[in-house]
Amino acid sequence: AQPPQSPRGATPGQLPSAGLPSSPCSRQADGRKVLRSSIREFLCSEAMFHLGIPTTRAGACVTSASTVVRDVFYDGNPKREKCTVVLRIAPTFIRFGSFEIFKPADTLTGREGPSVGRNDIRIRMLDYVIGSFYPEIQAAHADDRVQRNIAFFRELTRRTARLVAEWQCVGFCHGVLNTDNMSILGLTIDYGPFGFLDRYDPDHVCNASDSGGRYAYSKQPEVCKWNLQKLAEALAPELPLEVGTAVLAEEFDAELQQHYLQKMRRKLGLVRTELEEDPALVARLLETMHLTGADFTNTFCLLSAFVAGPSSPEQAAVLDQLLEQCASFEELKRALRPQMDPRQLSLMLMLAQSNPQLLGLVGSRASVARELVRIEQHSQLEQLSPAELQARNRTHWTEWLQEYSARLEKDAEGAGEPKAWQAEHMRVMHANNPKYVLRNYIAQTAIDAAENGDFSEVRRVLKLLEAPYSREEPTEALELGEAAGAVGLQRSYSSRPPPWAAELCVT
C-alpha cells in the first residue's frame, strides 16, 4: 500500500525470488532483474547481516549473456543490461502487503483487494505465519485466537521499531518502504534504491524517483509506523482494528526510542550510566553533523579516539580530524544548489495559494518548502568565505566536544578502575561504529568492473563488508576505475566519497 504520488518501486504482487519473472506488469512485462541492481542487492544484504541488522540474505548472484532494455533514470535514454538472478534466503518472504489482498475498497481510489471478504484465507495465513515463525506465541495462546493475534502484532510492532532504529543508527536509507517491502518477520527486505548516508542530512532521499521525499532518512520511522497501521487494517476482524491501533500507539514509539537511545549510547561509549540528558546530547551531535556537513560513518569512528578531561593534544587531533570529515565549501554549494527551475517554483508557489488541489498533481507543499529552505541555505553559504566556513565548523565541533567530554567524565565516575572503564568504553564504541559500509561510490565501482566482466572488485568489497567493525585497513586499496572518472587514484574504502560520487543517481 502506498498513498497517491508514491515513488516508483517494487509493485505489490512480485514474487520473492528476485531475478525470476515477478509480475506480468513488471518493468517491460519481462520481470527480469539486471546486473547493476543485483550486485547492489547481493552486497548490501550481506553487509547488513554482518552489521548485525535483521535481514534477508544473498546466497548467490548469477548473470548471463541475455539482455533486456531498461530506462535506468526514467529519462528516455534506455540501454541494454545483462539479465541476472539473485538467490535470496529468508525463513519466509511473506510481507505486510501479502495480507492486503483482503482489504476492502479504498475510499480514495475505489480499489479493493482480490480476496476481499475471504476471511477463511486470512485465518489460514495467520495460522501459518504465527504457527511457523512465532511458535512461542502460538503455544502461549493456543486456546484464544484473538489474544494470540494481538500478541503476534505486538511482537511484530516491536521488531519493526527495533529494525528501523538500527537503520537510523548506521545511516541506512531503504528507498521504497511500501507495505510490500516490509517483512512479516521484521527483516530488511527488497534492496532496491537504497543508500547509506555520507554527508549527514536528515532529509536525504536515496531514491531519485522519490521526488516528494516520502522515504527520506528522517521519515523512515514514521513510514514504518504507517505501514504497521495498514497491516492492522488488513488483519481485521481477526485482529480488531481498535485493538491493533492501540497496540501500535502503545508499543512502536516507545520501543523505537528506547532501542535507538540504547544504541546511540553504545556508539558514544557511554557504558556505565544512563542520564536524562543523553537524548539532548545525541540530538546536538546530529545537529552539529548537519550544520557542518560531516560524514556520518566516519564521525562516529573518530569519536572513539576522543579522550575526556582537560584540553590535550589528543583532543586537538580528534577535532582536526573531525573538521576534515566536514563538507567543503564547494561540496555544500553543490549539495544546496536549487533543484527546481525558478519558473517552476514560481508556478508552484502561486498554486499553493490559489489552487492547492492542482498543486497536488504536480508537486506538494513539502517539496516547495524544502526548495525554499535550500535557496535560503545556499544564499547564506554564498555570504561566507571558505575560511569563515572552516572557522564556523571549528566552533560548532569545539562546543559539542566540550559537552561530550563532560558527559564521558560523568560516565567514568561510576567506574572503580579508570583503566577498566577506558577499555570497556573503547571496546563498546568499536563494536557499534562500523568503519566500512556499502557507500554508493564503492558499489558503483564494483558494478562498473563487473559490467566489463571483472568480478574481482565485487569479491573484494564483499570480503570487506564481512568485517565492517574491523579497524584494520585492507591491504588492497580501492582503485577508482576509468568509468568513475579517476584513473589511477587510490582511495581507502573508508574514505569520504570522491567528488564524482555526488552525481550518482539511484532509482
Salt bridges, closest charged atoms under 4 A:
ASP30 OD1 - ARG70 NH2 2.70
GLU41 OE1 - LYS33 NZ 3.03
GLU41 OE2 - ARG88 NH1 3.18
GLU46 OE2 - ARG57 NE 2.75
GLU81 OE2 - ARG36 NH2 2.63
GLU100 OE2 - LYS103 NZ 3.85
ASP120 OD2 - ARG118 NH2 2.74
ASP127 OD1 - ARG145 NH1 2.84
ASP127 OD1 - ARG148 NH1 2.93
GLU155 OE2 - ARG159 NE 3.07
GLU155 OE2 - ARG162 NH2 3.68
GLU166 OE2 - HIS259 NE2 2.80
GLU166 OE1 - LYS263 NZ 3.71
ASP190 OD1 - ARG88 NH1 2.66
ASP190 OD2 - ARG95 NH1 2.95
ASP198 OD1 - ARG439 NH1 2.70
ASP201 OD1 - HIS290 NE2 3.70
GLU233 OE1 - LYS103 NZ 3.67
GLU233 OE2 - LYS230 NZ 3.09
GLU238 OE1 - ARG145 NH2 3.58
GLU250 OE2 - ARG154 NH1 3.60
GLU251 OE2 - ARG154 NH1 2.65
GLU251 OE1 - ARG158 NE 3.05
ASP253 OD2 - LYS225 NZ 2.92
GLU255 OE2 - ARG162 NH1 2.96
GLU274 OE1 - ARG265 NH1 3.77
GLU277 OE2 - LYS410 NZ 3.37
ASP278 OD2 - ARG265 NE 2.63
ASP278 OD1 - ARG407 NE 2.60
ASP295 OD2 - ARG439 NH1 2.83
ASP320 OD1 - ARG394 NH2 3.23
GLU331 OE1 - ARG496 NH2 2.59
ASP341 OD1 - ARG343 NE 3.11
GLU371 OE1 - ARG374 NE 3.95
GLU382 OE2 - HIS378 NE2 3.87
GLU403 OE2 - ARG284 NH2 2.49
ASP411 OD1 - ARG407 NH1 3.87
GLU424 OE2 - ARG427 NH2 3.03
GLU457 OE1 - ARG460 NH2 2.56
GLU473 OE1 - LYS435 NZ 3.19
GLU503 OE1 - ARG337 NH2 3.36
